[in-house]
Amino acid sequence: MANTAGWEDSGHGLGWVWSRAPSSSSADDTGPIADQLNGFRGHDSALGPIITYGTKIGGKVPFSASLRWMPTIASKSRLNSTASVMATATLAF
């Protein structure tokens, strides 16, 4: 399954996107806990906003950051979460 997104560039390095991220297992998981859960095969789908920012520090050094909240909207035999938050920052030198 592929991620899908719609992007909006707000200018001045700031942007936002709505993203859908499906995930599925094509085979049973292995291990003691997976064995107790009958392989834990399942799928889930998340939908949420991503806010991005990009600039050049001192006009030379690229810097980018993003904050994403991707709560689960559908889940079968997977952990259901509304608190999936991820923040990233990249500084190239």
N, C-alpha and C positions, 0 to 999 in steps of 0.2 A: 504494500500500500504506500502511496506517496503523500507527502505533506502538500498542502495547498495554502496559499497566502495571497492576500491583496495588499498592496503597498501604497502608502501615501507619503510623499516627501513634503514636509511642512516648511522647508527652506532653512537656511542658517544651520545646517547640519542635523536638524531634528527630523525624525520620521516616526511613523507608526504603522503597524500592520495587524490585521486579524489573521490568525493562523489556525489551521486544523491539522492535528497530528494523530493519525491512526496508528495502531500497533497491534500485531497479532503474533501468536506462536504457531509455527507450522509443524512442530513436533513437541512431544511431551518433555517437560523439564526433568532433570534427574537430581538425585540426592535424597537424603532422608525426609526432608519436609515435603518435597515434591511427591515422593512416594506415598506419603500419608494423604496428600491432596489429589490423588489419582492423576498425577502428571502435570496438574496445574495448567493445562492447555486452555487458552482463552484469547480474548481480544479487548482492546479498549480504544477510546477515541477522546481526544481533548480539543478544546476550542478556547482561544483566548487572545488577548492583545499582547503585542510586543512593542515596546518603545525603544527607539534607537537614537544614538547621537554620534556624530563623527566630526572631527575637526583636525587641524594641524597645529600642534603646539609650536609657537615661535615661527609659524609659517612653514615649518619644515618637517616636524616629527608627527606622523599620523597617529591619532588616538581615536578609538571607537569604544562605545559602551552600549549595552542593551539590558533591558529589564523585561522579563516575560512572566506572565501568569497564565498557566495552562491547566485549568481545572478539568477533571474528567467529566464528560457528558454522557458516555455510555460505557459500560464495563461488564464483562462476563469472565468469571474466574480470574480476576485480576484485582489488585488493590485499587479502591476508589478513593480519589483524593481531590479536594477543592483547594488545597494549600500548596500546590506545586508552583513555587516561585524560583526563578533562576536569574541571577545577575552576572554579567560578564563585562570585562574591560580588557582592551588590548592596546598596548603601547609599543609601536615598532621603532627600533633604533638600530 
